[in-house]
Amino acid sequence: MSIADSLKAQGGYFFHLVSLWNAVFYGVLFFMAAGALAFFFRSAVERILKKDSARRIDRTYAIFLTKFGVLSIYGFFFVLYTQLIPSLHSIAAFLLTGASIISLTVGLAAQNTLGNMVAGLAILIYRPFHVGDTIRVSVPGGADQGVVEQISLGYTTLSTEDQRRILVPNGVMLGQTIIKINS
């Protein structure tokens, strides 16, 4: 039973949703509520990152989780809105079906990209090397070594002694033997 059906069973809706203008009004209200909650969420994360104790928090994690949290807030409010308006129930079911098909299509089309992101998360969790470590990796021209400058979700960036930058996809980083020169 949906929220709208349970409210109707209790003797009616707590707001009147028959007219289009009321539905639009509540849509704007829900959008503004989601925007306010997302703003407070982002502000809280920024305050935490600015504190001195935030040096232990990895900025890559914080940025990724903040974007995911904001997207989740808007998605939750959208689903709640579609469940409160009886005429949108079929649209909500259609959107859920469409989202499933789109996620399957995107997942198949972006296997390498998603593989690099999962490998990036594995590198961030297991920490086989850190920023500042000197490592040796296999590159198309043979083996090369460099200092780890950045570990992102998609790529690991190395800086060599002759000022070259090597961008290695994280899927490749996890699939090869890495030699740590120093830590």
C-alpha positions, -999 to 999 in steps of 0.1 A, spaced: 0 0 0 14 34 -10 15 64 13 -13 81 -7 -35 49 -3 -29 48 34 -38 84 38 -69 80 18 -79 50 40 -76 72 71 -102 96 58 -87 116 31 -55 134 22 -40 160 44 -37 182 13 -58 184 -18 -41 170 -49 -69 171 -74 -58 202 -93 -27 205 -114 -17 237 -96 -16 220 -62 5 192 -77 29 218 -91 29 237 -59 39 206 -39 64 196 -65 81 230 -61 79 226 -23 95 191 -24 122 204 -47 130 233 -24 130 209 6 154 186 -12 176 216 -22 177 228 14 186 194 28 213 190 1 227 224 9 229 216 46 245 182 38 272 198 16 278 226 42 282 200 70 308 181 49 327 213 41 328 222 78 341 188 87 368 190 60 379 225 71 385 214 107 420 205 118 409 169 126 398 165 90 433 159 79 427 122 84 397 123 59 406 116 23 393 144 1 386 119 -27 362 99 -4 346 131 8 339 146 -26 326 113 -40 304 106 -10 291 142 -10 280 140 -46 264 105 -40 246 118 -9 232 149 -27 220 127 -56 203 103 -31 186 132 -13 170 144 -46 161 109 -56 144 102 -23 124 134 -25 114 127 -61 102 92 -52 83 105 -22 66 131 -44 56 106 -70 41 84 -42 20 112 -27 3 122 -60 -20 94 -71 -19 102 -108 19 98 -107 19 62 -93 21 48 -128 49 73 -137 69 61 -107 66 25 -118 76 35 -153 106 55 -140 118 26 -119 116 2 -149 133 28 -171 161 33 -145 167 -4 -144 170 -6 -182 192 25 -183 215 13 -156 219 -21 -173 227 -4 -206 252 21 -191 268 -7 -171 274 -27 -203 286 3 -223 310 15 -196 326 -18 -184 361 -4 -186 352 28 -168 333 11 -141 361 -15 -138 386 14 -132 363 29 -106 360 -3 -87 397 -8 -90 402 27 -77 380 20 -47 400 -12 -41 433 8 -42 418 34 -18 407 7 6 437 -17 5 464 10 0 490 -11 -17 509 22 -22 504 58 -10 508 93 -25 545 101 -23 557 64 -28 581 57 -56 569 27 -76 579 9 -108 551 -1 -132 548 -17 -166 540 8 -194 538 3 -232 574 12 -236 586 -12 -209 590 -6 -171 591 29 -158 592 44 -123 578 75 -107 564 91 -76 527 86 -70 511 121 -72 475 113 -71 451 83 -67 417 91 -81 388 67 -88 398 63 -124 435 68 -127 467 68 -107 491 97 -117 529 92 -115 555 118 -119 589 107 -133 624 122 -127 624 137 -162 591 156 -154 568 133 -174 534 124 -160 522 89 -164 484 82 -161 478 46 -154 442 33 -153 434 18 -119 423 -15 -135 458 -18 -150 474 -9 -117 456 -37 -99 463 -62 -127 501 -58 -127 530 -64 -104 540 -31 -87 574 -27 -72 577 -2 -44 611 15 -45 606 35 -12 577 45 10 
